[in-house]
């Protein structure tokens, strides 16, 4: 039986997070890169699941939905909330650093 793979598209921090679980990914910097990478991945028959872990414009979401309706494989999973997690993590990190500096300065 042929092995199938999962691939993640997202920001650097999220790609590292998924890599820790053994899942390959592609770091993206622009919306154009997302769609180019997506098209490359759907052409790759070894990819069974594509996880898009970044917020997308409405036009791209509609294109992904059309793809999911027409195609059985690969399964496309859209996780926009993981991008919000990144901002939340940065806020907590900033607060921790600010509190630590305040204690040192006081």
N, C-alpha and C positions, 0 to 999 in steps of 0.2 A: 504494500500500500504506500502511495506517495505521501510524503510529509507535507503538510500545509503550514503556512506561517501567519503570524499576526504582525502587523506593521502599524506604527503610530506616527502621525503627523502632528507637530506642535512646536512649542517654544523649547529652548535649550533645557530648562530646569525639568520640564515634564518628560522630555526624552530620556534624561538621566534617570528619573524616577522609574520609568518603565524598563529601562535597561537593567536596573537592579533586579527586576523580575524576569530577566532573560528575553525581553521583547525588543526587537529592533525598531528603530525609528529614524525619522528625517526631521532635522531642525529646519524650520521655516522662518523667514523674516518678512515676507510680504504675501498678500492675497494671490498674486500671480504665481508665486512659488507653490502655494497650496494646490491650486488647480493643476499645474504642470505635474507636480508629484503625484496627485491623485490619478491623473490619466496614465502615468507610467505604472502605478501600482495595479490599476484594474487590468492592464495589459499583461501583467506578470501572473502566470497561472499557478505559481507556487504560493501566492498570497490568498489566504482564505478570509481574513478579517482585516479591515482597515479601520483604525480608530483615529478620528480627527478630534484632537484635544486642544482646540483653540476656538475663540469666537469667530464666527463667519458673518459676512454681509448677507442680507436676505436673499439676494440673487443666487448666491452660491448654495445656500440652504435649499432653495427650490430645485436647483440642479441636482443636488445630492438626493433629494426626495424622489425626483423623477428617475434617477438611476436605480434607487432601491425598489421602486415599483416595477421596473422593467426587468431587472436582473436578480437572479437568485444568489449568485456568488460573484465577487466576494461580498460578504456581509459588511455594510458600512455603519459604523457606530459614531454618532456625533456627541461629544461630551464638552459643551461650552463652559460648564461650571468649573472644570479643572483650571481654566484660565483665570477664573475668579479666585480660586484657591491660591494661585501664585501671588495675586495682589494682597490677599489676606495674610499670607505667610510673610510677605515683605513688611506689612504693617506691624505684625507681631515682633518681627526681628528688629525693626526700627524702635519700637517701644522698649524692648529689652535693652538695646544699646543706650538709648536715652536715659532710662532708669539707672543703668550701671554707671554711666558718666555722671549723673547727678549725685549718686552716692559717693563717687570718688572725689568729686569737686567739693562736696559739703564737708 
